Amino acid sequence: MSSLIFVIVMLVTTNVIIGSGGISDFSSVYAEHTESTHEWKEVYAKLLREYAELPLGYLAGRTFILHDINHDGTPELFIVNVQAGIFPESIYTFLEGQLIQIEGDFFAYFDITVPFDRPGLITQAYGKTTLLELHGNTLVAVEKMERPFFPDDEQRWIINGNDVTEREYIYLYSSIMPSWEERNVNDLYLPFPHNITEETIQSVIFNWQP
């Protein structure tokens, strides 16, 4: 009986991984422990090869980016759909020898920027600016800022749910958000997305340097 239950569980798990939900359930596909600090390259490559084998209708527009969110020397893997704008559909990290899908509300934003001289990500959409930090496998909002988006909106300046003065808002905003000049000079953008092919897997994944 126990053997039958094990087979059923394995079949159900396989269906979840390759079913209509696509690759969104890959958080523990390659969870084998490793002592090699470079194992993340093999694991990321294997995941991307799974993407590459998907039907063209699903793969169309999907690309990948490597970026070290928390500056720990191991990059995170961003799956990006460039047909809907350059924002990630999924982000994966390599944590304690496991491929882990990162949780967070990052996918709802249109613009993602790299903070100046600190780890994390900055997301922006509809007048909202959020500074995110990676804690384990979760992107945590450490600063939430909101300003009027539409011209007729009430003139409010909000930080972490509290009304503040315009001066207080601008002070915090300027301390975490790089200027356009800083972005251009210091390359404070996510790297350019790459098509998911064996050539880019080899050239980008295996040649990445911190």
Phi, psi and omega in degrees: 000316181297325178294320179296318179297319179298316179297317180297316180298318180296320179295317179297318179299317179298318180296323179296320184291316187251010183282199187296342179284359177071225186258013187288351183248034183269015189299337181226025183295314183245069188263012181294141183284146178218149176264354182277130178286348180258006181297336180301329180295316178295320182292314178298318179298319180295319178296316180295326177293329174295318175299315184298336181272357180288158176304147183302327180298328178273323184285335185306127177086349182271129183227182179221156179223143169252128176207132181274097185295312188258012175058041180259005178094352176241120184285158170268155181254117179260129169260120190238133175260101185285348177289337181250019186099158184276084172217150189282140170275323180215149173229135180240149174230163179248108190231120178052045177078012182232147171278120184236133175278128183283138178262153178148170185264027185294331188289346185274001187251151184268333185232125177238127184237154176267128179297155178278126175053034174203154178288165177118187176225151173243126178247148181220139174189135173052046177079005180251132177238127184230129174265121182249140173238147181269113177247103184068244178248022183231131171278116186253131176283116180259340173217126177241120183237140181218135178228166179302135182258315180266148184304327183270001179293152174299137182284093179234149177233119191235132174234121180051041175086357183248137176291135178227174176283161178300322180296317178297319180297311183297324180298312180292317181302314182290339181279339181245338185259116180293145176289167178299324179294317179295321179299314184289319183288318186258007177057050183273054174232162168295149177301160180294135181291148181246143173297150183272092177226164178297325180297313181288328176300314181293315187283324184270309184294307189280349177253008182292139176231141179291000000 
